[in-house]
Amino acid sequence: MSIKDLLLKPTDLPYDYEEWEKLPFSERTKKVCQAWAMQGFGAPRFAVLFYSLKIAFYVWLWTVFCSYSTELGSTDTIGEWWISLEALGKALTWTILIEVLGFGGASGPLTGRYNPPFGGITYWLIPGTIKSPLFSVMGDKRNVIDILLYAALLYFLVTACIAPAITPEVVLPIIILLPLIGLLDTQIFLAARADVWYPALFVFLFPDDIGGALKVVWFSVWFWAAFSKLTPTFTSVVAVMISNSPFLNFKWLKRMMFKSYPEDLRMSKTATYVAHFGTVVEFSLPILLITGTFLGWSLETMFYCLIGMTAFHFFIFINFPMGVPMEWNVIMVYGGWVLFGFNPEFLPTDVTSLSIIALFFIWFIVFTILGNFFPKYISFLLSMRYYAGTWPYSVWLFKKGTKMEKLEPNIKKTSADMRVQLRMFYDEKTTNSVFSRMIAFRMMHLPGRALQDLIPKTVGNIDDYYWFDGENIAGEVIGWNFGDGHLHQEKLLASVQKRCNFERGELRVIMVESPQLHNGRLHWRIHDAHDGLKDEGYAYIKDLKKKMPWPTEW
């Protein structure tokens, strides 16, 4: 095997693709879901290398930026300064910068990006690309003002990274620009991971409150991330994630996630126990850390809790979750050690700034509660429903022969159709094999099983259409995708239709909202690009738990 094949060759499907393609859709779905259970996405070894090198680059450049600070120093003395709030501040500004450039989460092959491996800046500095304003009346075409504001954000983030110190004067322009840009283009605001890093950076406006306030931020993110997993959908996430892990590649472990592989791929009791154990860990360790902060526990006791939290994030890391939020996992671990391990003197109760208290109330109480009970109004990121299977999604069904014909010449973008990107590396058969796995990714998660009832309502014959996950469409059309289906639902469909003018029946889109916390209800809509809303209704998680990942009644 050549070096190229060793690095780039994806895992072969356990069946012949050409024979698979001739089967009815229900049989195709069954086979590709069975393949996912053992192989996951089947990403090539290069994917692991890509993300490993990216994280190494991320950490290395953080040390470079720290060397500009008068309080810190070079890597030769890193043992003396890495635990300081100034070093954490540099990590924050650099993390926001790498995210808004498009190089952070939502980059690389596990997000459907092969060439180029990122969107972000290649869209957001280009006039005429599609943007996602908070209010539709603001227009969906990127203009000079949008570009100048985004360029200004990049400038001030770079300035902060190389500044002698993270001071209020350095931080203030970023704090002003991010929500302003968010009004004009929500995707840039979300890409900055403003759900976490905006309040974290905001506290640097108040030097006396930084340490205590950052402890509130870290605890809140951990707490609500654990809270989001109080749902049956998380069990399916655990099974899908372990199936996809390049490091936990043990068939006996993967089989244990399902009731009876390969014929019954509903979640097993083992998968439920693993999910519950992870939720308990994610709940208990942050509570112990914040409790230890107030009670003045010994450093040794706090270190044990931090080792547990590090192991928890490491487990997520090695599973390479789709969306690949690697930088997030790294900085959450780093910040946890800095704040709770080496700076015990900072207490959340010492925070006196009313501005911080007000912002935290909105961010960590209002947004999260509204997002859990009324998810259609709040991004799943601002709701902090992280990778718990509680994200909205969409599936775009293009009549064969229409997508390339209409999207390519009419929409300004730098990323090609995912199939075109794959053909740069693989032959047609391999390309189609890789692309087919996207069906399994969606159907293996509990909310995706609603599609079994929705597809027959949407199109007469699914074989007349190409299936594209909304995540791939968002990545291709607007340059960023990270599990937030709100970015590729009605608003994006209207923007696409305005430019492409699909005829009746040429493009149908199924849109499914996040399940509501109190009743497990998912609001679904079916749209025709030309005619608009065709049907809507509700699905319930309690019913979806009974379904296989593939249709059994067609």
C-alpha positions as CSV (number, residue, x, y, z in Angstrom):
1,M,0.0,0.0,0.0
2,S,1.4,3.4,-1.0
3,I,1.8,6.3,1.5
4,K,-1.1,8.1,-0.2
5,D,-3.4,5.1,0.2
6,L,-2.3,4.6,3.8
7,L,-3.2,8.2,4.7
8,L,-6.1,9.0,2.4
9,K,-7.9,5.8,1.8
10,P,-11.2,5.6,3.7
11,T,-12.5,2.4,5.3
12,D,-14.1,0.2,2.7
13,L,-17.8,-0.4,3.2
14,P,-18.6,-4.0,4.2
15,Y,-20.6,-4.5,1.1
16,D,-20.4,-3.8,-2.6
17,Y,-21.5,-0.2,-3.3
18,E,-22.8,-0.9,-6.8
19,E,-25.0,-3.7,-5.5
20,W,-26.1,-1.6,-2.6
21,E,-27.1,1.3,-4.9
22,K,-29.7,-1.0,-6.6
23,L,-31.5,-1.9,-3.4
24,P,-34.7,-0.2,-2.1
25,F,-34.0,2.9,0.1
26,S,-35.0,1.0,3.3
27,E,-32.5,-1.7,2.6
28,R,-29.8,0.8,1.7
29,T,-30.4,2.6,4.9
30,K,-30.2,-0.6,6.9
31,K,-26.9,-1.6,5.4
32,V,-25.2,1.8,5.8
33,C,-26.4,2.0,9.4
34,Q,-25.0,-1.4,10.1
35,A,-21.7,-0.3,8.5
36,W,-21.7,2.9,10.7
37,A,-22.2,0.8,13.9
38,M,-18.8,-0.9,13.2
39,Q,-17.0,1.7,11.2
40,G,-18.4,5.1,11.9
41,F,-17.7,7.6,9.2
42,G,-14.8,5.5,8.1
43,A,-12.5,8.5,7.8
44,P,-9.0,8.0,6.5
45,R,-6.0,8.1,8.8
46,F,-5.2,11.6,7.4
47,A,-8.3,12.9,9.3
48,V,-6.6,11.9,12.6
49,L,-3.3,13.4,11.5
50,F,-5.0,16.6,10.3
51,Y,-6.8,17.3,13.6
52,S,-3.7,16.3,15.7
53,L,-1.5,18.7,13.8
54,K,-4.1,21.4,14.0
55,I,-4.2,21.1,17.8
56,A,-0.4,21.1,18.0
57,F,-0.4,24.3,15.9
58,Y,-3.1,25.8,18.1
59,V,-1.1,25.2,21.3
60,W,2.2,26.3,19.8
61,L,0.8,29.6,18.5
62,W,-0.7,30.3,21.9
63,T,2.8,30.1,23.4
64,V,4.0,32.5,20.6
65,F,1.2,35.0,21.5
66,C,2.0,34.7,25.2
67,S,5.6,35.7,24.5
68,Y,4.4,39.1,23.5
69,S,3.0,39.7,27.0
70,T,5.2,41.6,29.4
71,E,3.9,39.4,32.3
72,L,4.6,36.1,30.6
73,G,7.6,34.8,28.6
74,S,8.9,32.3,26.2
75,T,8.5,28.5,26.3
76,D,11.7,28.3,28.2
77,T,9.9,29.7,31.3
78,I,6.4,28.3,30.6
79,G,6.4,26.5,33.9
80,E,6.4,29.9,35.7
81,W,3.6,31.6,33.8
82,W,1.2,29.1,32.2
83,I,-1.1,29.2,35.3
84,S,-1.7,32.9,35.1
85,L,-4.9,34.7,34.2
86,E,-3.0,36.6,31.5
87,A,-2.0,33.4,29.8
88,L,-5.6,32.2,29.9
89,G,-6.7,35.6,28.4
90,K,-4.3,35.0,25.5
91,A,-5.8,31.6,25.0
92,L,-9.3,33.1,24.9
93,T,-8.5,35.8,22.3
94,W,-6.5,33.2,20.2
95,T,-9.4,30.7,20.4
96,I,-11.9,33.3,19.3
97,L,-9.6,34.3,16.4
98,I,-9.0,30.8,15.1
99,E,-12.8,30.1,15.3
100,V,-13.8,33.2,13.4
101,L,-11.2,32.5,10.8
102,G,-12.9,29.2,10.2
103,F,-9.9,27.1,11.2
104,G,-11.3,25.8,14.5
105,G,-14.4,23.6,15.0
106,A,-16.3,22.9,11.8
107,S,-13.1,22.5,9.7
108,G,-11.6,19.5,8.0
109,P,-12.9,16.2,6.6
110,L,-15.2,15.3,9.5
111,T,-17.3,18.3,8.8
112,G,-17.5,17.6,5.0
113,R,-14.6,19.9,4.2
114,Y,-11.9,18.4,2.0
115,N,-10.7,21.1,-0.3
116,P,-10.6,23.7,1.0
117,P,-10.6,22.3,4.5
118,F,-12.3,25.4,5.9
119,G,-14.8,28.1,5.0
120,G,-15.0,31.1,7.3
121,I,-12.7,33.8,6.1
122,T,-13.0,32.6,2.5
123,Y,-16.7,33.6,2.6
124,W,-16.8,36.4,5.2
125,L,-14.4,38.6,3.3
126,I,-16.1,38.1,0.0
127,P,-18.9,40.5,-1.1
128,G,-22.0,38.8,-2.5
129,T,-21.8,35.7,-0.4
130,I,-24.9,34.7,1.6
131,K,-25.1,35.8,5.2
132,S,-27.6,35.0,8.0
133,P,-28.9,38.2,9.6
134,L,-30.8,38.0,12.9
135,F,-33.7,39.6,11.1
136,S,-34.6,38.9,7.5
137,V,-35.3,42.6,6.7
138,M,-31.5,43.2,7.0
139,G,-30.9,41.4,3.7
140,D,-28.9,38.2,3.0
141,K,-26.2,39.5,0.7
142,R,-22.9,40.3,2.2
143,N,-21.9,43.9,1.6
144,V,-19.0,46.3,2.2
145,I,-20.2,47.1,5.8
146,D,-20.4,43.4,6.7
147,I,-16.9,42.9,5.4
148,L,-15.4,45.9,7.1
149,L,-16.9,44.9,10.4
150,Y,-15.6,41.4,10.1
151,A,-12.1,42.6,9.0
152,A,-12.2,45.0,12.0
153,L,-13.0,42.0,14.3
154,L,-10.0,40.1,12.9
155,Y,-7.7,43.1,13.4
156,F,-8.7,43.6,17.0
157,L,-8.4,39.9,17.8
158,V,-4.9,39.8,16.3
159,T,-4.1,43.0,18.2
160,A,-5.2,41.3,21.4
161,C,-3.2,38.2,20.7
162,I,0.0,40.2,20.3
163,A,-0.7,42.9,22.9
164,P,1.6,43.4,25.9
165,A,-1.4,42.6,28.2
166,I,-5.1,41.7,28.0
167,T,-6.5,45.0,29.2
168,P,-10.0,46.5,29.1
169,E,-8.8,48.7,26.2
170,V,-7.7,45.7,24.2
171,V,-10.9,43.7,24.9
172,L,-13.5,46.5,24.5
173,P,-13.5,46.6,20.6
174,I,-14.1,42.9,20.4
175,I,-16.9,43.0,23.0
176,I,-18.6,45.7,20.9
177,L,-18.0,44.2,17.5
178,L,-19.2,40.6,18.2
179,P,-22.8,41.3,19.0
180,L,-23.0,44.0,16.3
181,I,-21.7,41.5,13.7
182,G,-24.2,39.0,15.2
183,L,-27.1,41.2,14.2
184,L,-25.9,41.3,10.6
185,D,-24.7,37.7,10.4
186,T,-25.5,35.2,13.2
187,Q,-23.2,32.6,11.8
188,I,-20.0,34.7,12.5
189,F,-21.3,35.3,16.1
190,L,-21.9,31.6,16.6
191,A,-18.7,30.6,14.8
192,A,-16.8,32.7,17.4
193,R,-18.4,30.4,20.0
194,A,-19.8,33.4,21.6
195,D,-21.9,31.1,23.8
196,V,-18.8,30.5,25.8
197,W,-16.1,33.0,24.9
198,Y,-18.1,36.2,24.8
199,P,-18.9,36.2,28.6
200,A,-15.4,34.9,29.3
201,L,-13.8,37.7,27.5
202,F,-16.3,40.2,28.8
203,V,-15.0,39.8,32.4
204,F,-11.6,41.2,31.3
205,L,-13.2,44.6,31.2
206,F,-13.2,44.4,35.0
207,P,-9.7,43.5,36.2
208,D,-10.7,43.0,39.8
209,D,-13.4,40.4,39.0
210,I,-11.6,38.3,36.4
211,G,-10.7,35.2,38.4
212,G,-14.0,34.8,40.3
213,A,-16.1,35.5,37.2
214,L,-14.2,33.1,35.0
215,K,-14.9,30.4,37.5
216,V,-18.6,31.1,37.0
217,V,-18.2,30.8,33.3
218,W,-16.3,27.5,33.4
219,F,-18.8,26.0,35.9
220,S,-21.8,27.2,33.9
221,V,-20.6,25.7,30.7
222,W,-19.8,22.4,32.4
223,F,-23.1,22.4,34.3
224,W,-25.4,23.2,31.4
225,A,-23.5,20.8,29.1
226,A,-24.3,18.1,31.6
227,F,-27.9,19.3,32.0
228,S,-28.4,19.0,28.2
229,K,-27.7,15.3,28.5
230,L,-30.8,14.6,30.7
231,T,-32.5,13.2,27.6
232,P,-32.9,9.8,25.9
233,T,-31.3,11.3,22.8
234,F,-27.9,11.4,24.5
235,T,-27.8,7.6,24.5
236,S,-27.8,7.5,20.7
237,V,-25.1,10.1,20.7
238,V,-22.8,8.0,22.8
239,A,-23.3,5.0,20.5
240,V,-22.8,6.9,17.3
241,M,-19.7,8.7,18.8
242,I,-18.1,5.5,20.0
243,S,-18.8,3.8,16.6
244,N,-16.9,6.7,15.0
245,S,-13.9,6.7,17.3
246,P,-10.6,5.9,15.6
247,F,-9.1,5.0,19.0
248,L,-11.9,2.9,20.6
249,N,-11.9,0.7,17.5
250,F,-13.0,-2.5,19.3
251,K,-15.8,-4.4,17.7
252,W,-16.9,-6.0,20.9
253,L,-17.3,-2.5,22.5
254,K,-19.2,-1.2,19.5
255,R,-21.6,-4.2,19.5
256,M,-22.3,-3.6,23.2
257,M,-23.9,-0.2,22.3
258,F,-26.8,-1.9,20.4
259,K,-29.5,-4.3,21.5
260,S,-28.5,-7.0,19.0
261,Y,-26.1,-6.1,16.3
262,P,-26.6,-6.2,13.3
263,E,-30.4,-6.7,13.2
264,D,-31.5,-4.5,16.1
265,L,-29.5,-1.2,16.3
266,R,-31.7,0.4,18.9
267,M,-29.7,1.5,21.9
268,S,-28.7,-1.2,24.4
269,K,-28.8,-1.0,28.2
270,T,-25.0,-0.8,28.1
271,A,-25.2,2.4,26.0
272,T,-27.8,3.8,28.4
273,Y,-25.5,3.1,31.4
274,V,-22.5,4.6,29.7
275,A,-24.5,7.7,28.8
276,H,-25.8,8.0,32.4
277,F,-22.3,7.5,33.8
278,G,-20.9,10.2,31.6
279,T,-23.7,12.6,32.7
280,V,-23.1,11.9,36.4
281,V,-19.4,12.6,35.9
282,E,-20.1,15.8,34.0
283,F,-22.5,16.9,36.6
284,S,-20.6,15.9,39.8
285,L,-17.0,17.1,39.0
286,P,-17.9,20.7,38.3
287,I,-20.1,20.8,41.4
288,L,-17.3,19.4,43.4
289,L,-14.8,22.0,42.0
290,I,-17.1,24.9,42.7
291,T,-17.9,23.5,46.2
292,G,-14.2,23.0,46.9
293,T,-13.5,26.6,45.9
294,F,-15.9,27.9,48.5
295,L,-14.9,25.5,51.2
296,G,-11.2,25.8,50.6
297,W,-10.4,22.2,49.9
298,S,-6.8,21.2,49.6
299,L,-5.0,21.4,46.3
300,E,-4.7,17.6,46.3
301,T,-8.4,17.1,46.5
302,M,-9.0,19.7,43.8
303,F,-6.4,18.0,41.6
304,Y,-8.2,14.7,41.8
305,C,-11.4,16.4,40.5
306,L,-9.4,18.1,37.7
307,I,-7.8,14.9,36.7
308,G,-11.3,13.4,36.4
309,M,-12.5,16.4,34.3
310,T,-9.4,16.1,32.1
311,A,-10.1,12.4,31.5
312,F,-13.7,13.3,30.6
313,H,-12.6,15.8,28.0
314,F,-9.9,13.5,26.7
315,F,-12.6,10.8,26.2
316,I,-14.6,13.3,24.0
317,F,-11.4,14.3,22.2
318,I,-10.4,10.7,21.2
319,N,-13.9,10.0,19.9
320,F,-13.5,12.8,17.3
321,P,-17.2,14.0,17.5
322,M,-18.6,15.3,14.3
323,G,-18.1,19.1,14.3
324,V,-14.7,18.3,15.9
325,P,-14.7,21.0,18.7
326,M,-11.1,20.1,19.6
327,E,-10.0,23.6,20.6
328,W,-13.0,23.9,22.9
329,N,-12.0,20.7,24.7
330,V,-8.3,21.8,25.1
331,I,-9.1,25.3,26.5
332,M,-11.8,24.0,28.8
333,V,-9.3,21.6,30.4
334,Y,-6.6,24.3,30.5
335,G,-8.9,26.9,32.0
336,G,-10.1,24.4,34.6
337,W,-6.6,23.8,35.8
338,V,-5.7,27.5,35.9
339,L,-8.8,28.6,37.7
340,F,-9.6,25.7,40.1
341,G,-6.2,24.2,40.5
342,F,-3.7,27.0,40.8
343,N,-5.7,30.1,41.7
344,P,-7.9,29.0,44.7
345,E,-8.0,32.5,46.1
346,F,-10.5,33.7,43.4
347,L,-14.1,33.3,44.6
348,P,-17.3,33.8,42.5
349,T,-18.8,35.7,45.4
350,D,-16.1,38.4,45.1
351,V,-17.6,39.5,41.8
352,T,-19.0,43.0,42.3
353,S,-19.6,44.3,38.8
354,L,-23.3,44.7,38.0
355,S,-22.5,44.4,34.3
356,I,-21.0,41.0,34.7
357,I,-23.9,39.8,36.9
358,A,-26.4,41.1,34.4
359,L,-24.7,39.5,31.5
360,F,-24.3,36.2,33.3
361,F,-28.0,36.2,34.2
362,I,-28.9,36.6,30.5
363,W,-26.3,34.2,29.2
364,F,-26.4,31.4,31.7
365,I,-30.0,31.6,32.9
366,V,-32.3,33.2,30.3
367,F,-30.8,31.8,27.2
368,T,-30.3,28.3,28.5
369,I,-33.8,28.0,30.0
370,L,-35.6,29.4,27.0
371,G,-33.4,27.3,24.7
372,N,-34.4,24.1,26.5
373,F,-38.1,24.8,26.6
374,F,-38.5,26.8,23.4
375,P,-35.6,25.7,21.2
376,K,-37.0,27.2,18.0
377,Y,-36.1,30.7,19.3
378,I,-32.6,30.1,20.6
379,S,-29.5,28.5,19.0
380,F,-28.6,25.2,20.5
381,L,-25.2,26.7,21.2
382,L,-26.6,29.6,23.3
383,S,-28.8,27.0,25.0
384,M,-25.6,25.0,25.8
385,R,-27.2,21.8,24.6
386,Y,-23.8,20.5,23.5
387,Y,-23.6,17.3,21.6
388,A,-26.5,15.7,23.4
389,G,-28.6,14.8,20.3
390,T,-30.7,17.9,20.9
391,W,-29.7,19.9,17.9
392,P,-32.1,21.0,15.1
393,Y,-31.4,19.6,11.6
394,S,-32.6,19.5,8.1
395,V,-32.3,17.2,5.1
396,W,-32.3,18.7,1.6
397,L,-33.6,16.5,-1.2
398,F,-32.6,17.7,-4.7
399,K,-34.3,16.2,-7.8
400,K,-31.5,14.4,-9.6
401,G,-29.8,16.6,-12.1
402,T,-30.8,19.9,-10.5
403,K,-28.4,20.7,-7.6
404,M,-25.2,21.2,-9.6
405,E,-27.1,22.8,-12.5
406,K,-28.6,25.5,-10.3
407,L,-26.5,26.0,-7.2
408,E,-23.1,26.2,-8.8
409,P,-23.7,29.1,-11.3
410,N,-26.1,31.1,-9.0
411,I,-24.5,31.1,-5.6
412,K,-21.2,32.8,-4.7
413,K,-19.1,30.4,-2.7
414,T,-15.6,28.9,-2.4
415,S,-16.6,25.3,-1.4
416,A,-17.8,23.0,-4.1
417,D,-20.4,20.3,-3.7
418,M,-19.1,17.7,-1.2
419,R,-19.1,15.1,-4.0
420,V,-16.9,17.3,-6.2
421,Q,-14.5,17.8,-3.3
422,L,-14.3,14.1,-2.7
423,R,-13.6,13.4,-6.4
424,M,-10.4,15.4,-6.0
425,F,-9.0,12.5,-4.0
426,Y,-11.1,9.5,-4.9
427,D,-12.7,7.7,-7.8
428,E,-16.4,7.9,-8.4
429,K,-17.3,4.7,-6.5
430,T,-15.3,5.6,-3.4
431,T,-16.7,9.2,-3.5
432,N,-20.3,7.8,-3.5
433,S,-19.4,5.4,-0.8
434,V,-18.1,8.1,1.5
435,F,-21.1,10.3,0.7
436,S,-23.6,7.6,1.5
437,R,-22.5,7.4,5.1
438,M,-24.2,10.8,5.8
439,I,-27.6,9.0,5.7
440,A,-26.4,6.7,8.5
441,F,-25.1,9.6,10.6
442,R,-28.5,11.3,10.6
443,M,-30.6,8.2,11.0
444,M,-28.6,6.7,13.8
445,H,-29.4,9.6,16.1
446,L,-32.8,9.4,17.7
447,P,-34.2,12.7,16.2
448,G,-33.2,11.5,12.8
449,R,-35.5,8.6,13.0
450,A,-38.4,11.0,12.5
451,L,-37.3,11.0,8.8
452,Q,-38.8,7.5,8.4
453,D,-42.3,9.1,8.5
454,L,-41.4,12.4,6.9
455,I,-39.7,11.2,3.7
456,P,-42.8,9.6,2.3
457,K,-44.7,12.8,3.1
458,T,-42.0,14.9,1.3
459,V,-41.4,13.1,-2.0
460,G,-43.1,10.4,-4.0
461,N,-40.0,8.4,-4.7
462,I,-36.9,9.0,-2.7
463,D,-34.8,7.4,-5.5
464,D,-35.5,10.4,-7.7
465,Y,-33.6,12.6,-5.3
466,Y,-30.2,13.2,-3.9
467,W,-30.0,13.3,-0.2
468,F,-27.9,16.2,1.3
469,D,-27.7,16.8,5.0
470,G,-28.3,20.4,5.9
471,E,-24.9,20.6,7.5
472,N,-23.3,19.9,4.2
473,I,-25.5,22.5,2.5
474,A,-24.6,25.2,5.1
475,G,-20.9,24.4,4.8
476,E,-21.0,24.7,1.1
477,V,-23.4,27.7,0.8
478,I,-22.6,30.0,3.8
479,G,-19.2,28.7,4.8
480,W,-19.8,27.4,8.3
481,N,-21.8,24.6,10.0
482,F,-21.6,23.3,13.5
483,G,-24.8,21.3,14.2
484,D,-27.1,24.4,14.4
485,G,-29.9,23.5,12.1
486,H,-31.3,27.0,12.4
487,L,-28.5,28.0,9.9
488,H,-29.9,25.8,7.2
489,Q,-33.6,25.9,7.6
490,E,-36.3,28.4,6.3
491,K,-34.0,31.4,6.1
492,L,-31.3,29.7,4.1
493,L,-33.9,28.0,1.9
494,A,-35.4,31.4,1.0
495,S,-31.9,32.7,0.2
496,V,-31.1,29.8,-2.0
497,Q,-34.5,29.9,-3.8
498,K,-34.1,33.6,-4.5
499,R,-30.9,32.9,-6.3
500,C,-31.6,29.6,-7.9
501,N,-35.4,29.6,-8.7
502,F,-36.0,25.9,-8.3
503,E,-39.2,24.7,-9.9
504,R,-41.9,22.9,-8.0
505,G,-40.7,19.5,-6.8
506,E,-37.0,20.1,-7.6
507,L,-36.0,20.9,-4.1
508,R,-37.8,19.6,-1.0
509,V,-36.4,20.3,2.5
510,I,-37.3,18.5,5.7
511,M,-36.7,20.6,8.8
512,V,-36.8,19.2,12.3
513,E,-36.5,21.3,15.5
514,S,-34.7,20.3,18.7
515,P,-36.8,18.3,21.2
516,Q,-38.4,20.4,23.9
517,L,-37.0,19.5,27.4
518,H,-40.4,19.0,29.1
519,N,-42.2,16.8,26.5
520,G,-39.6,15.5,24.1
521,R,-41.6,17.0,21.2
522,L,-39.9,17.9,17.9
523,H,-41.6,20.3,15.5
524,W,-41.1,19.3,11.9
525,R,-41.8,21.2,8.7
526,I,-41.7,20.2,5.0
527,H,-40.9,22.9,2.5
528,D,-40.9,22.9,-1.3
529,A,-38.4,25.6,-2.4
530,H,-40.9,26.9,-5.0
531,D,-44.2,26.5,-3.1
532,G,-43.2,27.1,0.5
533,L,-44.5,25.2,3.5
534,K,-46.3,22.0,2.5
535,D,-46.8,20.3,5.8
536,E,-45.9,20.5,9.5
537,G,-46.5,18.6,12.7
538,Y,-44.8,17.0,15.7
539,A,-42.8,13.9,16.5
540,Y,-42.0,12.6,19.9
541,I,-38.8,11.1,21.3
542,K,-40.7,8.4,23.2
543,D,-42.0,7.1,19.9
544,L,-38.7,7.4,18.1
545,K,-37.0,5.2,20.7
546,K,-39.0,2.3,19.5
547,K,-37.8,2.6,15.9
548,M,-34.9,1.1,14.1
549,P,-32.6,3.5,12.4
550,W,-34.0,2.4,9.1
551,P,-37.6,2.3,7.8
552,T,-39.3,-1.0,8.5
553,E,-42.8,-0.2,7.2
554,W,-42.2,1.1,3.7
